[in-house]
Amino acid sequence: MPNERDESGREEKWAHFRFSVIGPLLAAPPERGELKQELEILTQKKWRHPVTAQWVQFGLSTIERWYYRALGEPKDPVGVLGRKIRQDCGTHPSLSVELRGELLGQYRQHPSWSYQLHTDNLAVLAEQKKLGAMPSYPSVRRFMKAHGLLKRPRRGRGNTPGVEAAEKRFEAFEIRSYESQYANALWHLDFHHGSLKALLPNGQWAGVQLLGVLDDYSRLCTHAQWYLSENAENLVHGLCQGFEKRGLPRALMSDNGSAMIAAETTQGLERLSVVHERTLPYSAYQNGKQEVFWAQVEGRLLAMLENCKDLTLAQLNEATLAWIELEYNREVHSETGETPLTRFVAAKEVGRPCPESEKLRQAFTAQLSRTQRQSDGTISVESIRFELPSRYRHLKQVTVRFASWDLSHVYLADPRSGRLLCRLYPQDKHKNADGRRRSKQPLIGAVSAPELDGGGMAPLLRKLIAQYAATGLPPAYLPKDECMHEKEGER
């Protein structure tokens, strides 16, 4: 039985139904004086209701009205039999201008409220501010639906600036799907909290997070790996593997997690000339392709592992890579109509070759400034002392590059170009205790000094004395001590 609340094609159904009732009279018009008799025959028949499909009958006046309406419009007899649309349809006369303004302001503050909650609060406002008669719940609901005031989940908790910015952007701008034109033009990156736990060697269960990297154009998963936490070290570890497999993309999109905005991550992408685009806060729809990928991970991959009682992190990664390379990347995508691997290989590719592993490791480092201790030529990095070569002993401020998770590789860098100058090593106090010292290296850019002429008066003072003597003026002082010594000598 058709749904009684189904409004799709309702007017059209009624028009065709009425035409089917009076159609025989139009096809074979009755003779003069026989119309009433034909109409009475139609009143005795039972008809299927066009909406509820129940058996119904209609009166003579109703059928007669349908007949004359169709007879008076020979060009479109079906269209004229449709139900008339009310003149005030869509105007919502039960809601005054004041009530509409209050309802709109209320929705902007609370878009996650239900229609009933909006109606109840609007009734209180109407009573307090004396805004007139309060409309019914169906009237409020119809008004909200007609003006796009639909219930939607809140994009964050509280009224923080990020939440407010996300809400304003959602209201002011359209949301549209997008896709890059070329392979390796844009990659997506994100972490996902898995629904399964891994058994660690220490006998503890731990939650796992999947780092997934996708190519926007082909939907190819360039790399995915499970980790125990979301941090910059794990992000760089997985992302570099994606670079080595598929090359460097032109741009990378991620959210604003702490791992994504870490100095090592952002500066590393800049050094590799990869544009780092970040989504707006509380706007996960901008990275929607990642969310679709997570659904497949949970629905297929983890569903096949749910009965594994002693799943380890190594087993989970092994199963994940097998599923990605042999199923996900080779299954036809419902939107593109091609497998991600085929689409990636056949597309025009704008990526760049990946540098060697050592260059990648050096790229993902944070560049910071440190003050050199002039007493022993050391700097402090993460509370560890590092020695500078003696040829840099004249520098007060030095620039260093390092990754916070790997202090075995700390580099001295040029502050202007960022070029690595040398590698720094931590201070070994036990070795320094043997008393042996290296000779100081010459300073950078130092020139050799000429041989001294034995000292004497400074050049500037000699010049001033010569200039004063050239004026011909007598000395501007009276000798005293020298004269006294001469007189004593004569005696």
C-alpha positions in Angstrom: 0.0 0.0 0.0 1.4 3.4 -0.9 2.6 5.6 2.0 -0.1 8.0 3.1 2.5 10.6 3.8 4.2 10.3 0.4 4.0 13.8 -1.2 5.9 12.9 -4.4 3.6 13.4 -7.5 0.5 13.9 -5.3 -1.0 16.6 -7.5 -0.2 14.7 -10.7 -1.8 11.5 -9.3 -5.0 13.4 -8.5 -5.2 14.9 -12.0 -4.8 11.6 -13.7 -7.3 9.9 -11.4 -10.0 12.5 -12.0 -9.4 12.3 -15.7 -9.8 8.6 -15.6 -13.2 9.1 -13.9 -14.7 11.5 -16.4 -12.6 10.4 -19.4 -15.4 8.1 -20.8 -17.8 11.1 -20.9 -15.3 13.1 -22.9 -14.5 10.2 -25.3 -18.3 9.5 -25.9 -20.2 12.7 -25.1 -23.8 11.9 -23.9 -26.8 13.0 -25.8 -28.8 16.1 -24.8 -30.6 15.3 -21.5 -28.7 12.1 -20.8 -25.7 13.7 -18.9 -27.4 13.4 -15.4 -28.1 9.7 -16.1 -24.4 9.0 -17.0 -23.2 10.9 -14.0 -25.5 8.8 -11.7 -24.0 5.6 -13.2 -20.5 6.9 -12.3 -21.6 7.6 -8.7 -22.4 3.9 -8.2 -18.9 2.8 -9.1 -16.1 2.3 -6.7 -12.6 3.8 -7.4 -9.2 3.2 -6.0 -8.0 6.3 -4.0 -5.0 7.7 -5.8 -3.0 8.1 -2.6 -4.3 5.5 -0.1 -5.4 2.9 -2.7 -8.6 2.3 -0.7 -12.0 1.9 -2.4 -14.0 5.2 -2.5 -17.1 6.6 -4.2 -17.8 10.2 -5.3 -21.0 12.2 -5.4 -22.8 13.5 -8.5 -21.9 17.1 -8.0 -18.2 16.3 -7.5 -18.0 14.3 -10.8 -20.1 16.9 -12.6 -17.7 19.7 -11.5 -14.7 17.6 -12.7 -16.5 17.1 -16.1 -17.3 20.7 -16.8 -13.8 21.8 -15.7 -12.1 19.4 -18.2 -14.7 20.3 -20.9 -13.9 24.0 -20.6 -10.1 23.4 -21.1 -9.7 21.3 -24.2 -6.0 22.0 -24.6 -5.0 20.5 -21.2 -7.9 18.6 -19.6 -5.6 16.7 -17.3 -3.7 19.7 -16.0 -6.9 21.6 -15.2 -8.1 18.7 -13.0 -5.1 19.0 -10.6 -5.7 20.4 -7.2 -5.4 24.1 -6.9 -2.4 25.5 -5.0 -3.4 27.8 -2.2 -2.5 31.5 -2.8 -0.8 31.7 0.5 1.3 28.6 0.0 4.9 29.1 1.0 4.2 32.5 2.7 3.8 31.0 6.3 1.2 33.6 7.4 1.0 32.2 10.9 4.6 33.4 11.7 4.9 37.1 12.1 8.0 39.1 11.1 9.1 39.3 14.8 8.7 35.6 15.4 10.7 34.8 12.2 13.5 37.0 13.4 13.6 35.4 16.9 13.5 31.9 15.3 16.3 32.8 12.9 18.5 34.1 15.7 17.7 31.1 17.9 18.7 28.8 15.1 22.1 30.5 14.5 22.9 30.0 18.2 21.6 26.5 18.4 21.7 24.7 15.0 21.7 21.3 16.7 18.3 21.7 18.4 15.4 19.7 17.2 12.3 21.3 15.7 10.3 20.6 18.8 12.9 22.3 21.1 13.0 25.3 18.8 9.2 25.5 19.0 9.1 25.2 22.8 11.7 27.9 23.3 10.1 30.2 20.7 6.8 29.9 22.6 8.5 31.2 25.7 10.0 34.1 23.8 6.7 34.9 22.2 5.1 35.1 25.7 7.9 37.1 27.3 8.3 39.6 24.5 4.5 39.7 23.6 5.1 38.8 20.0 1.6 37.7 19.3 0.0 34.3 18.8 2.3 31.4 18.8 2.0 29.2 15.7 1.7 25.4 15.9 4.6 23.0 15.8 3.9 21.9 12.1 3.9 25.5 11.1 7.3 26.1 12.7 8.7 23.0 11.2 7.5 23.8 7.7 8.9 27.3 8.0 12.3 26.0 9.1 12.5 23.4 6.4 11.5 25.9 3.7 14.2 28.3 4.7 17.0 25.7 5.1 17.0 25.8 9.0 17.7 22.1 9.2 18.9 20.3 12.2 22.6 19.5 12.0 25.3 18.4 14.5 27.3 21.0 16.3 30.8 21.3 14.8 32.5 21.6 18.1 31.9 22.1 21.8 31.6 25.5 23.3 31.9 28.9 21.6 35.6 28.9 20.8 36.8 31.1 17.9 37.4 27.9 15.8 33.8 26.7 16.3 32.4 30.1 15.4 34.6 30.4 12.3 33.5 27.0 11.1 29.8 27.8 11.7 30.1 31.1 9.8 31.8 29.5 6.9 29.3 26.7 6.7 26.5 29.2 6.6 28.1 31.6 4.1 29.7 29.3 1.6 28.6 26.3 -0.5 30.0 22.9 0.0 31.0 21.1 -3.2 33.0 18.0 -4.0 36.3 18.5 -5.6 39.0 16.4 -7.4 42.5 17.2 -8.7 43.2 16.9 -12.4 46.4 15.0 -12.1 48.0 12.2 -10.1 50.3 13.4 -7.3 48.8 16.9 -7.5 47.2 16.5 -4.0 47.6 14.0 -1.3 45.4 13.5 1.8 46.8 12.5 5.2 45.1 11.7 8.5 45.1 9.4 11.5 42.3 7.0 12.4 41.6 5.4 15.8 41.0 1.8 15.0 38.3 -0.3 16.7 40.7 -3.1 17.5 43.5 -3.3 20.0 47.0 -4.8 19.6 48.8 -7.0 22.1 52.2 -5.6 23.1 55.3 -7.6 24.0 54.9 -6.4 27.6 51.6 -8.2 27.9 49.5 -5.0 27.7 46.6 -4.2 25.3 47.0 -0.9 23.4 44.8 1.1 21.1 46.2 1.6 17.6 45.9 4.5 15.1 46.2 4.1 11.3 48.1 6.7 9.3 46.6 6.8 5.8 48.0 8.7 2.8 45.7 8.9 -0.3 46.1 10.4 -3.7 43.2 12.7 -4.4 42.8 12.1 -8.1 43.1 8.3 -8.2 42.2 7.5 -4.6 45.3 5.4 -4.5 46.6 4.6 -1.0 50.3 5.5 -1.2 51.0 4.2 2.3 49.2 3.1 5.4 50.6 2.0 8.7 49.4 1.4 12.3 51.1 3.1 15.2 50.5 3.3 18.9 50.1 7.1 19.0 49.6 10.1 16.8 52.7 12.2 16.8 55.1 14.0 14.4 57.6 11.1 14.5 55.1 8.5 13.3 53.7 10.9 10.8 57.1 11.6 9.2 58.0 7.9 9.4 54.9 6.9 7.4 54.8 9.9 5.0 58.4 9.3 4.0 57.6 5.7 3.0 54.8 7.1 0.8 57.2 9.5 -0.8 59.7 6.7 -1.6 56.9 4.5 -3.1 55.1 7.1 -5.3 57.3 10.2 -5.4 56.8 13.7 -4.1 53.3 15.3 -4.5 52.7 18.9 -5.2 50.4 19.5 -2.2 49.4 17.7 0.9 46.1 18.3 2.8 45.7 17.4 6.5 43.8 18.6 9.6 45.2 20.8 12.3 46.4 18.0 14.7 49.5 18.6 16.8 51.5 16.1 14.6 50.5 18.0 11.4 51.4 21.5 12.7 54.7 20.4 14.4 57.8 22.4 13.3 59.4 19.2 11.9 56.4 18.5 9.7 55.7 22.0 8.4 59.3 22.9 7.8 60.1 19.6 6.2 57.3 20.0 3.6 58.5 23.5 2.9 62.1 22.2 2.2 60.7 19.5 -0.1 58.5 22.2 -1.9 55.3 20.5 -1.0 52.4 22.9 -0.3 50.8 22.1 3.0 47.1 22.8 3.0 45.2 22.4 6.2 41.5 22.1 6.7 39.5 24.6 8.7 38.9 23.6 12.4 35.8 21.5 12.8 35.4 21.1 9.1 36.1 17.4 8.5 34.0 17.5 5.2 37.0 19.2 3.5 38.9 15.9 3.9 36.0 13.7 3.0 37.9 11.2 0.9 39.8 10.1 4.1 36.5 9.5 5.9 35.3 7.2 3.1 38.6 5.3 3.3 38.3 4.8 7.0 34.8 3.3 6.5 36.3 0.7 4.2 39.1 0.0 6.7 36.6 -0.7 9.4 34.0 -2.4 7.3 36.3 -4.8 5.5 39.8 -5.0 6.9 39.2 -4.9 10.6 36.0 -6.9 10.2 38.1 -9.8 9.0 40.4 -9.5 12.0 37.8 -9.2 14.7 38.2 -12.9 15.8 42.0 -12.6 16.2 42.5 -12.9 19.9 46.3 -12.2 20.0 46.7 -9.6 17.3 50.0 -7.9 17.4 51.0 -4.6 15.8 53.3 -6.4 13.3 50.5 -8.8 12.2 48.1 -5.9 11.9 50.5 -3.9 9.6 51.2 -7.0 7.6 47.5 -7.7 7.0 46.8 -4.0 6.3 49.4 -3.7 3.6 48.3 -6.9 1.9 44.7 -5.7 1.9 45.6 -2.3 0.5 47.9 -3.6 -2.3 45.8 -6.6 -3.4 42.2 -5.4 -2.8 41.7 -1.7 -2.1 44.1 -0.4 -4.8 42.8 -3.0 -7.3 39.1 -2.8 -6.7 37.0 -0.6 -9.1 36.1 2.6 -7.4 32.3 3.3 -7.5 32.8 7.0 -8.4 35.7 6.9 -10.8 34.8 3.6 -12.5 38.4 2.5 -12.4 40.7 0.9 -9.9 42.9 3.4 -8.0 46.1 1.7 -9.3 45.0 1.8 -13.0 43.8 5.4 -12.7 47.1 6.5 -11.0 49.3 4.8 -13.6 47.3 6.0 -16.6 46.8 9.6 -15.5 49.1 12.5 -16.2 51.5 12.7 -13.3 52.8 16.0 -11.9 54.9 14.6 -9.0 58.6 14.8 -8.6 61.3 12.2 -7.8 61.8 11.4 -4.2 65.2 12.3 -2.8 67.3 9.7 -1.0 66.4 8.6 2.6 69.2 10.7 4.2 67.9 13.9 2.5 64.3 13.1 3.7 65.5 12.6 7.2 67.4 15.9 7.1 64.4 17.7 5.6 62.0 16.9 8.4 63.9 18.8 11.1 63.0 21.9 13.1 65.2 24.9 12.6 65.8 26.9 15.9 68.2 29.5 17.3 70.5 28.8 20.2 73.0 30.9 22.2 76.5 29.7 22.4 78.3 29.5 25.7 81.5 31.4 25.1 83.3 29.7 28.0 83.2 26.2 26.6 81.7 26.6 23.0 78.5 24.5 23.7 74.8 25.0 23.1 71.8 23.3 24.7 69.3 21.3 22.7 66.5 19.6 24.6 68.6 19.9 27.8 71.6 18.2 26.2 74.9 20.0 25.7 76.4 19.9 22.1 79.9 21.1 21.2 80.5 23.5 18.3 83.6 23.3 16.3 86.1 25.9 17.3 86.0 27.7 14.0 82.5 28.9 15.0 83.5 30.1 18.5 83.0 33.8 17.6 79.2 33.4 16.9 76.9 34.3 19.8 73.7 33.1 18.1 73.8 29.9 16.0 71.1 28.1 14.1 70.6 24.4 14.5 68.3 21.8 12.9 67.1 18.6 14.6 64.2 16.3 15.1 62.9 16.2 18.6 62.7 12.4 18.5 66.2 11.8 17.1 68.9 13.9 18.9 71.6 11.7 17.5 71.5 13.9 14.4 71.8 17.6 15.2 73.1 19.9 12.5 74.5 23.4 12.5 72.8 25.4 9.7 73.3 28.7 7.8 70.5 31.0 9.2 70.0 32.7 5.8 69.9 29.8 3.4 69.2 26.9 5.8 72.1 24.9 4.3 73.7 22.4 6.7 77.2 23.3 7.7 78.2 20.4 9.9 77.0 17.8 12.3 77.1 18.5 16.0 77.8 15.9 18.7 76.9 15.8 22.4 79.5 16.9 24.9 81.6 14.0 26.4 82.7 15.2 29.8 84.5 12.0 30.6 86.6 12.2 27.5 87.3 15.9 28.2 88.6 15.0 31.6 91.9 13.5 30.2 93.3 17.0 29.7 94.1 16.7 26.0 92.8 19.6 23.9 92.6 20.2 20.2 94.2 23.3 18.7 91.8 26.1 17.8 90.8 26.1 14.1 91.1 29.4 12.3 87.9 31.5 12.2 85.8 31.4 9.1 86.9 34.2 6.7 89.8 35.2 8.9 92.8 36.8 7.1 96.5 36.7 8.0 97.8 39.7 10.0 101.0 41.5 8.9 104.1 41.4 11.0 104.1 44.0 13.8 106.7 46.8 13.7 107.6 46.6 17.4 104.6 48.6 18.8 104.8 52.3 19.6 102.3 55.0 19.3 99.0 54.3 17.6 98.7 55.5 14.0 95.7 57.8 14.8 97.4 59.6 17.6 100.6 60.2 15.5 98.3 61.7 12.8 96.6 64.0 15.3 100.0 65.2 16.7 101.3 66.0 13.2 98.1 67.9 12.3 98.4 70.0 15.5 102.0 70.8 14.9 101.2 71.9 11.4 98.9 74.6 12.8 102.0 76.5 14.2 100.3 77.0 17.5 102.3 76.7 20.7 101.5 73.8 23.0 98.3 74.6 24.9 99.8 73.9 28.4 102.5 75.2 30.7 105.3 72.9 31.5 105.7 72.5 35.2 107.2 69.2 36.5 110.0 69.2 33.8 111.1 72.8 34.8 111.4 71.9 38.5 113.5 68.9 37.7 115.9 71.0 35.6 116.4 73.6 38.4 117.1 70.9 41.0 119.7 69.4 38.6 121.6 72.8 38.3 121.9 73.1 42.1 
